[in-house]
Amino acid sequence: MIPGKENTVDVGDVVEDFVLPDEQGTPRSLGELLADGPVVLFFYPAALTAGCTMEACHFRDIAAELRAAGGQPVGVSGDEIERQAEFAAKHSLGYPLLSDPEGTVREQFGVRRSIGLLPTRRVTFVIDTDRRVLAVVKSEIRMGVHADKALDALRKRTAPPR
């Protein structure tokens, strides 16, 4: 959480480091992930559901473009490690899926739902290597827009000045 803010992360904010296990149970920190370039951190409600599968597969399908623009996708949900592993394997995702069953990182980013069956709102953050947020994408129903807008933000980051 950012001091003085009501539990939201916005463009320009610097986010704190965190550590969560990936789908293999390996602890992954934001700082470690950022060592390889900007992170496209996308929060999704639940692994193996129709909408989340569509979103995750779109990130998979444009992962090469994201990497060419310097970035990398990383998914986060409240699912347990085993469910994340099943999700990643079933759809050959090829990027980290972080498990946040306690909701600490969802709370940090302001995407934890207070009511409803699914504890996570669908929000994507493009985070530069200095941990500054370059873009925030919010859409609960347009799953493909998250990866596309993240790619646009990464391309603008690397575009030469005019």
N, CA and C atoms as an extended XYZ file, in Angstrom:
486
Properties=species:S:1:pos:R:3:atomname:S:1:resname:S:1:resid:I:1 pbc="F F F"
N         0.842       -1.171        0.000 N   MET     1
C         0.000        0.000        0.000 CA  MET     1
C         0.891        1.238        0.000 C   MET     1
N         0.476        2.269       -0.683 N   ILE     2
C         1.204        3.517       -0.765 CA  ILE     2
C         0.722        4.422        0.374 C   ILE     2
N         1.620        4.968        1.198 N   PRO     3
C         1.193        5.846        2.287 CA  PRO     3
C         0.404        7.042        1.760 C   PRO     3
N        -0.670        7.396        2.462 N   GLY     4
C        -1.481        8.541        2.072 CA  GLY     4
C        -2.482        8.248        0.974 C   GLY     4
N        -2.507        7.040        0.484 N   LYS     5
C        -3.467        6.667       -0.556 CA  LYS     5
C        -4.437        5.665        0.015 C   LYS     5
N        -5.612        5.618       -0.549 N   GLU     6
C        -6.605        4.668       -0.078 CA  GLU     6
C        -6.504        3.361       -0.837 C   GLU     6
N        -5.392        2.679       -0.620 N   ASN     7
C        -5.270        1.323       -1.128 CA  ASN     7
C        -5.391        1.204       -2.640 C   ASN     7
N        -4.871        2.164       -3.367 N   THR     8
C        -4.861        2.066       -4.823 CA  THR     8
C        -3.446        2.356       -5.317 C   THR     8
N        -3.136        1.803       -6.459 N   VAL     9
C        -1.859        2.084       -7.112 CA  VAL     9
C        -2.196        2.716       -8.456 C   VAL     9
N        -1.567        3.860       -8.731 N   ASP    10
C        -1.850        4.613       -9.943 CA  ASP    10
C        -0.584        4.816      -10.763 C   ASP    10
N        -0.767        5.284      -11.982 N   VAL    11
C         0.359        5.613      -12.855 CA  VAL    11
C         1.244        6.623      -12.129 C   VAL    11
N         2.557        6.364      -12.160 N   GLY    12
C         3.521        7.243      -11.518 CA  GLY    12
C         3.920        6.808      -10.122 C   GLY    12
N         3.106        5.975       -9.475 N   ASP    13
C         3.440        5.484       -8.140 CA  ASP    13
C         4.629        4.529       -8.214 C   ASP    13
N         5.409        4.488       -7.145 N   VAL    14
C         6.486        3.513       -7.002 CA  VAL    14
C         5.965        2.437       -6.057 C   VAL    14
N         5.976        1.189       -6.521 N   VAL    15
C         5.428        0.098       -5.722 CA  VAL    15
C         6.515       -0.557       -4.878 C   VAL    15
N         6.098       -1.048       -3.734 N   GLU    16
C         7.010       -1.742       -2.831 CA  GLU    16
C         7.300       -3.137       -3.368 C   GLU    16
N         8.448       -3.649       -3.004 N   ASP    17
C         8.797       -5.017       -3.378 CA  ASP    17
C         7.882       -5.988       -2.631 C   ASP    17
N         7.733       -7.168       -3.164 N   PHE    18
C         6.971       -8.230       -2.520 CA  PHE    18
C         7.557       -9.562       -2.935 C   PHE    18
N         7.195      -10.605       -2.220 N   VAL    19
C         7.615      -11.966       -2.551 CA  VAL    19
C         6.390      -12.864       -2.475 C   VAL    19
N         6.162      -13.626       -3.548 N   LEU    20
C         5.100      -14.633       -3.595 CA  LEU    20
C         5.657      -15.882       -4.269 C   LEU    20
N         5.111      -17.053       -3.951 N   PRO    21
C         5.543      -18.261       -4.657 CA  PRO    21
C         4.932      -18.325       -6.052 C   PRO    21
N         5.717      -18.851       -6.998 N   ASP    22
C         5.181      -19.063       -8.339 CA  ASP    22
C         4.495      -20.423       -8.411 C   ASP    22
N         4.112      -20.824       -9.598 N   GLU    23
C         3.358      -22.072       -9.794 CA  GLU    23
C         4.166      -23.319       -9.456 C   GLU    23
N         5.468      -23.171       -9.297 N   GLN    24
C         6.320      -24.290       -8.889 CA  GLN    24
C         6.640      -24.246       -7.396 C   GLN    24
N         6.156      -23.201       -6.714 N   GLY    25
C         6.433      -23.038       -5.289 CA  GLY    25
C         7.704      -22.259       -5.005 C   GLY    25
N         8.359      -21.755       -6.051 N   THR    26
C         9.590      -20.988       -5.898 CA  THR    26
C         9.256      -19.548       -5.512 C   THR    26
N         9.826      -19.028       -4.421 N   PRO    27
C         9.572      -17.632       -4.059 CA  PRO    27
C        10.121      -16.694       -5.139 C   PRO    27
N         9.299      -15.743       -5.556 N   ARG    28
C         9.693      -14.770       -6.587 CA  ARG    28
C         9.430      -13.372       -6.049 C   ARG    28
N        10.427      -12.512       -6.118 N   SER    29
C        10.231      -11.130       -5.682 CA  SER    29
C        10.027      -10.244       -6.904 C   SER    29
N         9.340       -9.136       -6.688 N   LEU    30
C         9.183       -8.175       -7.771 CA  LEU    30
C        10.549       -7.676       -8.212 C   LEU    30
N        11.424       -7.398       -7.257 N   GLY    31
C        12.762       -6.920       -7.592 CA  GLY    31
C        13.519       -7.877       -8.493 C   GLY    31
N        13.427       -9.170       -8.199 N   GLU    32
C        14.079      -10.194       -9.026 CA  GLU    32
C        13.489      -10.205      -10.431 C   GLU    32
N        12.176      -10.137      -10.525 N   LEU    33
C        11.510      -10.143      -11.828 CA  LEU    33
C        11.890       -8.905      -12.638 C   LEU    33
N        11.991       -7.756      -11.978 N   LEU    34
C        12.326       -6.509      -12.666 CA  LEU    34
C        13.767       -6.487      -13.176 C   LEU    34
N        14.613       -7.362      -12.658 N   ALA    35
C        15.994       -7.442      -13.137 CA  ALA    35
C        16.033       -7.832      -14.616 C   ALA    35
N        14.966       -8.483      -15.099 N   ASP    36
C        14.893       -8.892      -16.504 CA  ASP    36
C        14.122       -7.901      -17.367 C   ASP    36
N        13.732       -6.764      -16.807 N   GLY    37
C        12.983       -5.760      -17.552 CA  GLY    37
C        11.647       -5.484      -16.902 C   GLY    37
N        10.890       -4.527      -17.460 N   PRO    38
C         9.589       -4.178      -16.901 CA  PRO    38
C         8.679       -5.407      -16.761 C   PRO    38
N         7.841       -5.351      -15.745 N   VAL    39
C         6.906       -6.443      -15.472 CA  VAL    39
C         5.489       -5.987      -15.788 C   VAL    39
N         4.772       -6.824      -16.513 N   VAL    40
C         3.342       -6.620      -16.747 CA  VAL    40
C         2.639       -7.530      -15.746 C   VAL    40
N         2.269       -6.947      -14.605 N   LEU    41
C         1.680       -7.691      -13.493 CA  LEU    41
C         0.172       -7.673      -13.642 C   LEU    41
N        -0.385       -8.834      -14.024 N   PHE    42
C        -1.835       -8.862      -14.208 CA  PHE    42
C        -2.495       -9.732      -13.149 C   PHE    42
N        -3.465       -9.123      -12.485 N   PHE    43
C        -4.253       -9.795      -11.455 CA  PHE    43
C        -5.505      -10.354      -12.107 C   PHE    43
N        -5.811      -11.604      -11.803 N   TYR    44
C        -7.004      -12.232      -12.370 CA  TYR    44
C        -7.765      -12.951      -11.262 C   TYR    44
N        -9.088      -13.067      -11.406 N   PRO    45
C        -9.917      -13.618      -10.338 CA  PRO    45
C        -9.676      -15.080       -9.994 C   PRO    45
N        -9.593      -15.965      -10.996 N   ALA    46
C        -9.491      -17.395      -10.669 CA  ALA    46
C        -8.937      -18.198      -11.844 C   ALA    46
N        -7.901      -18.987      -11.567 N   ALA    47
C        -7.312      -19.854      -12.582 CA  ALA    47
C        -8.340      -20.851      -13.102 C   ALA    47
N        -8.193      -21.198      -14.375 N   LEU    48
C        -9.002      -22.230      -15.041 CA  LEU    48
C       -10.463      -21.848      -15.237 C   LEU    48
N       -10.805      -20.567      -15.084 N   THR    49
C       -12.151      -20.110      -15.422 CA  THR    49
C       -12.106      -19.545      -16.839 C   THR    49
N       -13.246      -19.435      -17.468 N   ALA    50
C       -13.287      -19.053      -18.882 CA  ALA    50
C       -12.625      -17.703      -19.157 C   ALA    50
N       -13.030      -16.662      -18.439 N   GLY    51
C       -12.477      -15.332      -18.685 CA  GLY    51
C       -10.999      -15.236      -18.378 C   GLY    51
N       -10.584      -15.846      -17.288 N   CYS    52
C        -9.174      -15.795      -16.898 CA  CYS    52
C        -8.312      -16.606      -17.859 C   CYS    52
N        -8.852      -17.694      -18.363 N   THR    53
C        -8.126      -18.478      -19.357 CA  THR    53
C        -7.942      -17.665      -20.629 C   THR    53
N        -8.998      -16.968      -21.049 N   MET    54
C        -8.907      -16.132      -22.247 CA  MET    54
C        -7.835      -15.053      -22.057 C   MET    54
N        -7.841      -14.402      -20.904 N   GLU    55
C        -6.866      -13.346      -20.625 CA  GLU    55
C        -5.447      -13.902      -20.579 C   GLU    55
N        -5.234      -14.978      -19.823 N   ALA    56
C        -3.904      -15.565      -19.673 CA  ALA    56
C        -3.366      -16.070      -21.011 C   ALA    56
N        -4.217      -16.659      -21.821 N   CYS    57
C        -3.783      -17.157      -23.127 CA  CYS    57
C        -3.439      -16.006      -24.077 C   CYS    57
N        -4.131      -14.888      -23.953 N   HIS    58
C        -3.779      -13.733      -24.782 CA  HIS    58
C        -2.400      -13.199      -24.382 C   HIS    58
N        -2.124      -13.148      -23.075 N   PHE    59
C        -0.782      -12.767      -22.639 CA  PHE    59
C         0.245      -13.747      -23.198 C   PHE    59
N        -0.070      -15.050      -23.157 N   ARG    60
C         0.840      -16.065      -23.718 CA  ARG    60
C         1.069      -15.807      -25.202 C   ARG    60
N        -0.007      -15.523      -25.927 N   ASP    61
C         0.075      -15.388      -27.372 CA  ASP    61
C         0.866      -14.163      -27.823 C   ASP    61
N         0.926      -13.123      -26.990 N   ILE    62
C         1.704      -11.946      -27.383 CA  ILE    62
C         2.960      -11.777      -26.508 C   ILE    62
N         3.325      -12.822      -25.781 N   ALA    63
C         4.500      -12.746      -24.895 CA  ALA    63
C         5.765      -12.367      -25.663 C   ALA    63
N         5.929      -12.862      -26.874 N   ALA    64
C         7.124      -12.517      -27.660 CA  ALA    64
C         7.143      -11.029      -27.982 C   ALA    64
N         5.981      -10.459      -28.284 N   GLU    65
C         5.899       -9.017      -28.553 CA  GLU    65
C         6.187       -8.216      -27.288 C   GLU    65
N         5.656       -8.690      -26.155 N   LEU    66
C         5.927       -8.026      -24.880 CA  LEU    66
C         7.429       -8.041      -24.600 C   LEU    66
N         8.070       -9.193      -24.819 N   ARG    67
C         9.513       -9.304      -24.589 CA  ARG    67
C        10.292       -8.406      -25.554 C   ARG    67
N         9.851       -8.347      -26.801 N   ALA    68
C        10.524       -7.488      -27.779 CA  ALA    68
C        10.451       -6.014      -27.363 C   ALA    68
N         9.393       -5.656      -26.635 N   ALA    69
C         9.238       -4.291      -26.127 CA  ALA    69
C         9.883       -4.130      -24.751 C   ALA    69
N        10.563       -5.184      -24.279 N   GLY    70
C        11.302       -5.122      -23.029 CA  GLY    70
C        10.595       -5.696      -21.822 C   GLY    70
N         9.328       -6.075      -21.960 N   GLY    71
C         8.539       -6.509      -20.808 CA  GLY    71
C         8.322       -8.001      -20.718 C   GLY    71
N         7.676       -8.379      -19.628 N   GLN    72
C         7.369       -9.783      -19.378 CA  GLN    72
C         6.071       -9.885      -18.582 C   GLN    72
N         5.194      -10.815      -18.960 N   PRO    73
C         3.964      -10.983      -18.205 CA  PRO    73
C         4.191      -11.818      -16.949 C   PRO    73
N         3.463      -11.454      -15.887 N   VAL    74
C         3.456      -12.196      -14.635 CA  VAL    74
C         2.030      -12.123      -14.101 C   VAL    74
N         1.398      -13.291      -13.909 N   GLY    75
C         0.030      -13.325      -13.411 CA  GLY    75
C        -0.019      -13.510      -11.905 C   GLY    75
N        -1.083      -12.975      -11.273 N   VAL    76
C        -1.281      -13.119       -9.834 CA  VAL    76
C        -2.762      -13.387       -9.569 C   VAL    76
N        -3.024      -14.392       -8.736 N   SER    77
C        -4.387      -14.617       -8.259 CA  SER    77
C        -4.326      -15.216       -6.863 C   SER    77
N        -5.469      -15.385       -6.278 N   GLY    78
C        -5.553      -15.979       -4.952 CA  GLY    78
C        -5.507      -17.488       -4.963 C   GLY    78
N        -5.324      -18.079       -6.124 N   ASP    79
C        -5.286      -19.533       -6.238 CA  ASP    79
C        -4.053      -20.113       -5.551 C   ASP    79
N        -4.200      -21.313       -5.041 N   GLU    80
C        -3.083      -22.034       -4.423 CA  GLU    80
C        -2.078      -22.438       -5.502 C   GLU    80
N        -0.856      -22.739       -5.083 N   ILE    81
C         0.239      -23.098       -5.996 CA  ILE    81
C        -0.163      -24.232       -6.936 C   ILE    81
N        -0.789      -25.263       -6.411 N   GLU    82
C        -1.159      -26.436       -7.232 CA  GLU    82
C        -2.111      -26.057       -8.355 C   GLU    82
N        -3.061      -25.174       -8.064 N   ARG    83
C        -4.017      -24.743       -9.092 CA  ARG    83
C        -3.310      -23.877      -10.134 C   ARG    83
N        -2.387      -23.040       -9.687 N   GLN    84
C        -1.615      -22.229      -10.635 CA  GLN    84
C        -0.791      -23.138      -11.555 C   GLN    84
N        -0.201      -24.194      -10.974 N   ALA    85
C         0.599      -25.134      -11.773 CA  ALA    85
C        -0.266      -25.833      -12.811 C   ALA    85
N        -1.454      -26.238      -12.412 N   GLU    86
C        -2.384      -26.888      -13.342 CA  GLU    86
C        -2.758      -25.929      -14.478 C   GLU    86
N        -3.056      -24.687      -14.127 N   PHE    87
C        -3.420      -23.657      -15.100 CA  PHE    87
C        -2.284      -23.429      -16.094 C   PHE    87
N        -1.067      -23.245      -15.574 N   ALA    88
C         0.091      -22.986      -16.430 CA  ALA    88
C         0.365      -24.155      -17.371 C   ALA    88
N         0.271      -25.386      -16.845 N   ALA    89
C         0.553      -26.572      -17.662 CA  ALA    89
C        -0.530      -26.809      -18.710 C   ALA    89
N        -1.770      -26.688      -18.307 N   LYS    90
C        -2.887      -26.964      -19.226 CA  LYS    90
C        -2.860      -26.049      -20.447 C   LYS    90
N        -2.417      -24.800      -20.247 N   HIS    91
C        -2.449      -23.827      -21.342 CA  HIS    91
C        -1.052      -23.409      -21.813 C   HIS    91
N        -0.015      -24.126      -21.385 N   SER    92
C         1.373      -23.837      -21.796 CA  SER    92
C         1.669      -22.346      -21.732 C   SER    92
N         1.434      -21.755      -20.575 N   LEU    93
C         1.536      -20.303      -20.460 CA  LEU    93
C         2.966      -19.792      -20.604 C   LEU    93
N         3.943      -20.425      -19.957 N   GLY    94
C         5.334      -20.050      -20.172 CA  GLY    94
C         5.794      -18.785      -19.467 C   GLY    94
N         5.054      -18.318      -18.503 N   TYR    95
C         5.467      -17.178      -17.685 CA  TYR    95
C         4.991      -17.432      -16.263 C   TYR    95
N         5.545      -16.725      -15.272 N   PRO    96
C         5.199      -17.008      -13.877 CA  PRO    96
C         3.749      -16.675      -13.529 C   PRO    96
N         3.161      -17.550      -12.734 N   LEU    97
C         1.861      -17.302      -12.111 CA  LEU    97
C         2.104      -17.313      -10.611 C   LEU    97
N         1.849      -16.207       -9.958 N   LEU    98
C         2.122      -16.081       -8.531 CA  LEU    98
C         0.869      -16.381       -7.720 C   LEU    98
N         1.083      -17.054       -6.609 N   SER    99
C        -0.006      -17.482       -5.730 CA  SER    99
C        -0.096      -16.540       -4.527 C   SER    99
N        -1.263      -15.915       -4.352 N   ASP   100
C        -1.477      -14.941       -3.279 CA  ASP   100
C        -2.746      -15.290       -2.490 C   ASP   100
N        -2.798      -16.498       -1.892 N   PRO   101
C        -4.028      -16.921       -1.214 CA  PRO   101
C        -4.399      -16.068       -0.009 C   PRO   101
N        -3.417      -15.447        0.632 N   GLU   102
C        -3.705      -14.579        1.788 CA  GLU   102
C        -4.141      -13.183        1.355 C   GLU   102
N        -3.898      -12.845        0.099 N   GLY   103
C        -4.333      -11.556       -0.434 CA  GLY   103
C        -3.454      -10.370       -0.081 C   GLY   103
N        -2.237      -10.604        0.370 N   THR   104
C        -1.382       -9.491        0.790 CA  THR   104
C        -0.968       -8.596       -0.380 C   THR   104
N        -0.608       -9.195       -1.502 N   VAL   105
C        -0.200       -8.394       -2.653 CA  VAL   105
C        -1.427       -7.797       -3.340 C   VAL   105
N        -2.519       -8.534       -3.367 N   ARG   106
C        -3.765       -7.956       -3.901 CA  ARG   106
C        -4.166       -6.724       -3.092 C   ARG   106
N        -3.998       -6.796       -1.780 N   GLU   107
C        -4.290       -5.656       -0.903 CA  GLU   107
C        -3.320       -4.510       -1.193 C   GLU   107
N        -2.038       -4.827       -1.339 N   GLN   108
C        -1.010       -3.825       -1.623 CA  GLN   108
C        -1.344       -3.028       -2.883 C   GLN   108
N        -1.874       -3.710       -3.905 N   PHE   109
C        -2.177       -3.059       -5.177 CA  PHE   109
C        -3.619       -2.549       -5.265 C   PHE   109
N        -4.422       -2.802       -4.236 N   GLY   110
C        -5.787       -2.300       -4.219 CA  GLY   110
C        -6.734       -3.044       -5.138 C   GLY   110
N        -6.467       -4.330       -5.388 N   VAL   111
C        -7.328       -5.098       -6.293 CA  VAL   111
C        -8.113       -6.200       -5.566 C   VAL   111
N        -8.038       -6.196       -4.242 N   ARG   112
C        -8.770       -7.196       -3.472 CA  ARG   112
C       -10.237       -6.781       -3.393 C   ARG   112
N       -11.099       -7.689       -3.755 N   ARG   113
C       -12.540       -7.455       -3.717 CA  ARG   113
C       -13.038       -7.678       -2.292 C   ARG   113
N       -13.864       -6.783       -1.811 N   SER   114
C       -14.378       -6.947       -0.449 CA  SER   114
C       -15.643       -7.798       -0.403 C   SER   114
N       -16.350       -7.876       -1.512 N   ILE   115
C       -17.549       -8.719       -1.573 CA  ILE   115
C       -17.507       -9.567       -2.833 C   ILE   115
N       -18.304      -10.618       -2.870 N   GLY   116
C       -18.366      -11.480       -4.047 CA  GLY   116
C       -17.578      -12.756       -3.855 C   GLY   116
N       -17.806      -13.682       -4.758 N   LEU   117
C       -17.164      -14.991       -4.669 CA  LEU   117
C       -15.700      -14.973       -5.086 C   LEU   117
N       -15.354      -14.107       -6.023 N   LEU   118
C       -13.980      -14.057       -6.527 CA  LEU   118
C       -13.244      -12.917       -5.833 C   LEU   118
N       -12.142      -13.218       -5.129 N   PRO   119
C       -11.488      -12.223       -4.275 CA  PRO   119
C       -10.626      -11.189       -4.991 C   PRO   119
N       -10.426      -11.331       -6.298 N   THR   120
C        -9.487      -10.458       -7.008 CA  THR   120
C       -10.177       -9.753       -8.171 C   THR   120
N        -9.964       -8.447       -8.262 N   ARG   121
C       -10.446       -7.701       -9.432 CA  ARG   121
C        -9.428       -7.860      -10.554 C   ARG   121
N        -9.912       -7.807      -11.789 N   ARG   122
C        -9.054       -7.951      -12.970 CA  ARG   122
C        -8.431       -6.586      -13.289 C   ARG   122
N        -7.155       -6.432      -12.922 N   VAL   123
C        -6.423       -5.186      -13.155 CA  VAL   123
C        -4.987       -5.548      -13.531 C   VAL   123
N        -4.419       -4.793      -14.464 N   THR   124
C        -3.046       -5.009      -14.922 CA  THR   124
C        -2.222       -3.754      -14.659 C   THR   124
N        -0.989       -3.966      -14.175 N   PHE   125
C        -0.059       -2.880      -13.907 CA  PHE   125
C         1.202       -3.115      -14.726 C   PHE   125
N         1.627       -2.110      -15.469 N   VAL   126
C         2.905       -2.171      -16.171 CA  VAL   126
C         3.895       -1.434      -15.270 C   VAL   126
N         4.900       -2.175      -14.786 N   ILE   127
C         5.836       -1.654      -13.800 CA  ILE   127
C         7.238       -1.599      -14.405 C   ILE   127
N         7.816       -0.402      -14.428 N   ASP   128
C         9.150       -0.223      -14.996 CA  ASP   128
C        10.208       -0.727      -14.021 C   ASP   128
N        11.432       -0.822      -14.488 N   THR   129
C        12.516       -1.408      -13.694 CA  THR   129
C        12.826       -0.620      -12.423 C   THR   129
N        12.409        0.652      -12.342 N   ASP   130
C        12.586        1.448      -11.123 CA  ASP   130
C        11.375        1.308      -10.186 C   ASP   130
N        10.488        0.358      -10.488 N   ARG   131
C         9.268        0.048       -9.733 CA  ARG   131
C         8.196        1.136       -9.867 C   ARG   131
N         8.358        2.011      -10.855 N   ARG   132
C         7.351        3.048      -11.108 CA  ARG   132
C         6.305        2.490      -12.079 C   ARG   132
N         5.035        2.742      -11.768 N   VAL   133
C         3.933        2.236      -12.589 CA  VAL   133
C         3.791        3.098      -13.840 C   VAL   133
N         3.901        2.446      -14.997 N   LEU   134
C         3.779        3.125      -16.286 CA  LEU   134
C         2.342        3.169      -16.782 C   LEU   134
N         1.558        2.131      -16.455 N   ALA   135
C         0.175        2.054      -16.935 CA  ALA   135
C        -0.633        1.165      -16.010 C   ALA   135
N        -1.932        1.458      -15.936 N   VAL   136
C        -2.884        0.636      -15.196 CA  VAL   136
C        -4.047        0.358      -16.141 C   VAL   136
N        -4.383       -0.926      -16.296 N   VAL   137
C        -5.477       -1.330      -17.176 CA  VAL   137
C        -6.552       -1.972      -16.307 C   VAL   137
N        -7.770       -1.424      -16.386 N   LYS   138
C        -8.887       -1.951      -15.599 CA  LYS   138
C       -10.020       -2.302      -16.552 C   LYS   138
N       -10.374       -3.555      -16.586 N   SER   139
C       -11.541       -4.016      -17.332 CA  SER   139
C       -11.883       -5.408      -16.844 C   SER   139
N       -13.062       -5.546      -16.318 N   GLU   140
C       -13.506       -6.848      -15.814 CA  GLU   140
C       -14.010       -7.756      -16.940 C   GLU   140
N       -14.478       -7.166      -18.038 N   ILE   141
C       -15.125       -7.999      -19.063 CA  ILE   141
C       -14.390       -8.054      -20.400 C   ILE   141
N       -13.501       -7.130      -20.669 N   ARG   142
C       -12.745       -7.151      -21.931 CA  ARG   142
C       -11.359       -7.705      -21.645 C   ARG   142
N       -11.248       -9.037      -21.670 N   MET   143
C       -10.025       -9.709      -21.258 CA  MET   143
C        -8.824       -9.382      -22.137 C   MET   143
N        -9.022       -9.256      -23.435 N   GLY   144
C        -7.919       -9.023      -24.358 CA  GLY   144
C        -7.294       -7.649      -24.243 C   GLY   144
N        -8.028       -6.690      -23.697 N   VAL   145
C        -7.542       -5.317      -23.617 CA  VAL   145
C        -6.336       -5.198      -22.680 C   VAL   145
N        -6.227       -6.065      -21.692 N   HIS   146
C        -5.131       -5.979      -20.722 CA  HIS   146
C        -3.767       -6.153      -21.398 C   HIS   146
N        -3.587       -7.219      -22.120 N   ALA   147
C        -2.309       -7.482      -22.783 CA  ALA   147
C        -2.035       -6.441      -23.869 C   ALA   147
N        -3.063       -6.074      -24.624 N   ASP   148
C        -2.877       -5.115      -25.714 CA  ASP   148
C        -2.450       -3.745      -25.193 C   ASP   148
N        -3.110       -3.267      -24.141 N   LYS   149
C        -2.757       -1.951      -23.592 CA  LYS   149
C        -1.403       -1.981      -22.886 C   LYS   149
N        -1.073       -3.115      -22.264 N   ALA   150
C         0.244       -3.255      -21.642 CA  ALA   150
C         1.328       -3.178      -22.714 C   ALA   150
N         1.100       -3.839      -23.838 N   LEU   151
C         2.062       -3.799      -24.941 CA  LEU   151
C         2.222       -2.373      -25.456 C   LEU   151
N         1.112       -1.645      -25.605 N   ASP   152
C         1.186       -0.247      -26.044 CA  ASP   152
C         2.038        0.580      -25.079 C   ASP   152
N         1.839        0.382      -23.768 N   ALA   153
C         2.596        1.135      -22.762 CA  ALA   153
C         4.085        0.820      -22.853 C   ALA   153
N         4.427       -0.443      -23.062 N   LEU   154
C         5.831       -0.821      -23.191 CA  LEU   154
C         6.448       -0.229      -24.449 C   LEU   154
N         5.687       -0.238      -25.534 N   ARG   155
C         6.208        0.338      -26.782 CA  ARG   155
C         6.428        1.836      -26.647 C   ARG   155
N         5.532        2.530      -25.954 N   LYS   156
C         5.705        3.980      -25.741 CA  LYS   156
C         6.937        4.238      -24.885 C   LYS   156
N         7.208        3.329      -23.934 N   ARG   157
C         8.365        3.477      -23.052 CA  ARG   157
C         9.665        3.422      -23.857 C   ARG   157
N         9.704        2.569      -24.873 N   THR   158
C        10.934        2.385      -25.645 CA  THR   158
C        10.984        3.199      -26.935 C   THR   158
N         9.907        3.929      -27.225 N   ALA   159
C         9.887        4.720      -28.466 CA  ALA   159
C        10.852        5.906      -28.336 C   ALA   159
N        11.586        6.188      -29.404 N   PRO   160
C        12.487        7.341      -29.347 CA  PRO   160
C        11.686        8.634      -29.264 C   PRO   160
N        12.213        9.644      -28.564 N   PRO   161
C        11.500       10.928      -28.466 CA  PRO   161
C        11.425       11.619      -29.829 C   PRO   161
N        10.381       12.380      -30.008 N   ARG   162
C        10.199       13.081      -31.297 CA  ARG   162
C        10.750       14.465      -31.240 C   ARG   162
